[in-house]
Amino acid sequence: MFAPIFAALVLVPPTPASVSSQPVSLPALERVRSLVAAEAPRSDGALALAVKELVEEASLPALIDWKQVAGTWRVVNAPHIDTLSSVLFTKFSPIEYVLGPSGEIASYVRYSGLPGTGWLCTDGTIENVADSGRPTVKIVWDRIWWVPSGTTSHPAFEDGAFSPLIQAIGRLGFIEDLSVFPVRFVQDDVAVFDFQSFTVTAQRQVT
C-alpha cells in the first residue's frame, strides 16, 4: 500500500523543461497565475481549464537548461492528488521540488491526517531524454526518506526514520516507466507536464 502511494506523490517532477529565452504573453497563462495567486485549490475546475487552454495556446518547450529552472517549485494544479487525499483522509501539502543548476532534484511532500504529520522525501537527478519525439525528462531517484515530524521546513536526509526500511519500501514504488515525463509548457514561473494520464502544473516559488 505504502509504495504505490509514495510513488504517486514523489515521482511527479516540478519543472521538466527549459524556460523560453523569449517569454510570451498568453491569456491562459495570466489566468493560471491569477488563480494561483488567489489560492485556488489544486483541483479547482477553473484552474484546470486555464491550464488546458495554456497548453493548447503555447508551443512545446525546448530541452532543459537546468540553470534556468533552478529553484523551488510547488505543485499548484493536480486534481488526482486531491482525490487521493480524500480517499486516504490525508492532506498532502505542500508538494515541492528543489532543482539544482546541474540537474539535481529533491522532492518534499508534507502530509497530515490519519497517519499523523510528516514528510515523504526523495532526491536524485533529472535529465533530458534524447530522441523522445517530444520534450521529455527522466528522473533517477537516489535517496528516499520519511520524517514523522510537524516541522514546516524541508527535512534533511539525516532526519529520516527507519532509513534502511524506508529506502527499500520506497524503491518498490519506483518504476522506470513512471519516471519519464512529457513536458507541455515551461516559462519563468509556470510548468505543465504529464504524469501518465494526469496533467500536473507547478509554479516556481519566489525566495
N, C-alpha and C positions, 0 to 999 in steps of 0.2 A: 504494500500500500504506500509506504513512505517513498520508495524510489521513483515511481511514476509521477507522484505529486511534486516531488523535488525537481524532477526534470522539467515538468511543465512550467515551473516558476523560474528556474535559474537558467535554463537553456536559451531563453529568449534574449537576444542581444539588444543593446540600446540603439546604436547608430551605425548600421552596417553599410556605409557608403561614404563617398567623398563629398565635401562641401563644394558647391558650384563656385568657380572662380568669379563668376559674374552673377550674383543673386538676382532672381527675377521676382517681380511683383505679381502675385497671384491672388485673386479674391478669396479663393478657398483657403489659402494659407493664412490670410489675415483672419478669417473666421475661426480657424483652428486655434490660432494664438489668442484670439479674444475669448473663446470659450474656455480655454485652459486657464487664462488669467482670471476668469470668473469662477474658477474652481468647479467646472463641470465634472461629474464623476466619470470614471473610466468607461462606463457602459452607457454614457449619455447618447441618445439617438441623434441629436443634432450634431454632436461632435463626430460621431461615426460617419454621418452623411457628409460633413465637411471634409473629412479625411478621404472618403471615396471620391469626391469631386476633385480633391487636390491631386490624387494620383492619376486621374483622368486628364487633368489640365497640363500637368508637368511632364517634361521629358525625363527619360531614365538617367540616373546619375552615372558618373564615370567611376573608375577604380578609386579605392580609398587612398587618400593621403592622411595617414594617421596623425600627423602633426596638426592637421586642420580640424580633426574631430576630437582631439584630446580634451578630456574634462569629464564631468559627472552628468549623466543623462538619467532622466526619470521617466518611467512608463506612464503615459497620460491617457491613452485610449487602448483598452484591451478587454472587451466585454467578456471573453471567455474566462479571464481571471476572476472577474466579479461573480460569474456563475459558479466557479469553483469555490469561491469564498462562501456563497450562500449554501452550497451543498455541505461544506465542512464546518459551517458555523464559525468560520475563522477569517479575520480580516488580513489581507496581505498588502501592507502599505507602510512605507514606500517600497517600490521596486526600483532599485537604482543600479547603474553600471558606471564604472570608472574606467575610462580608456586612457592609455598612455601613448606618448608620441611615437613609440616603436612597435605598436600593435599589442601592448599588454591590455588585459581586460580583467576586471573583477566585478562580481555580481553580489549584490546585497539585497536580500528580501526579508523585511521585518513582518512578523506575524503576531497576531493577538486574538485570543478566542479560547475555545475549549482546551487546546493543548497548553495554554498559558501564553507567555510572551517570549519572544526571542528572535533570532536571526538565522537564516539559511544563507550560506556564503560559498562562493567558489572564486577561483582565479585561474588564469591561463593566458592563452594568446589567441588573437583573431587575425585572419589573413584573407586576402582576396583569392577567389577561386578562378584560376585561369581557364579559358576556353569553355566557360559555362553557358555561353549564348545570351546571357543577360547578367546585369550586375548581381554578384552573389558573394557572400563571405562565409567562412567556415571558422568555427570556434573549436579549439582544443583545450579542454579543461585540465588543470594540473592538480590543484589542491581543493578540497571540499571540507567545510567545517560548519558546525552547528553551535550556536551560542545561546543558551536559555537565559536571557537577561532582558531587563526592561530598559536598557540603555537606548538612547535615541541616536547615537553616533555609530558609524560603521565599526564593527568589532574586528580586531586583529586575529590572524590565524592562531596565534599563541593563546587566545582566549577560548578556543574551541573545546567542547566537552566530548569525551569518548572518541577522540580523534581517529584511532585506527578503525573502529567500527563504523563511524560515520563516513570515512573515506571509502570503505568497502561498499557500504549500502548506496552511497551516492553514485559510485561508478556503475552500479547495476542499472541506474536510470539514464545513463548517458549512452545513447545510441548514435552512431556516426551519422546516419541519415537524418537524424533530428538536429544535428549540429550545423546544418547548411541552410543559409537564409537568403532568399532572393530579396533584393533591395528595390523599393518602389520610388523613394524620394529621400533626398537629404539636402538641407540648406541651412547654414548657420546654426539654428537652434531647434530645428524640427527634422525628425527622421521617421520614415514609414517603411516597414518591411513585412515580409510574410513569415509566419511560423506555422508550417504545414498549411492548413486551410484557413488559418486565422490571420487577420491583419492587425499589426501592433504599431502604435505610434509612441515616440518618445520625444522629450524636449530637453535640450541642454540647460543645466541649471546655472544661474548667474552666481558667481562667487565673489 
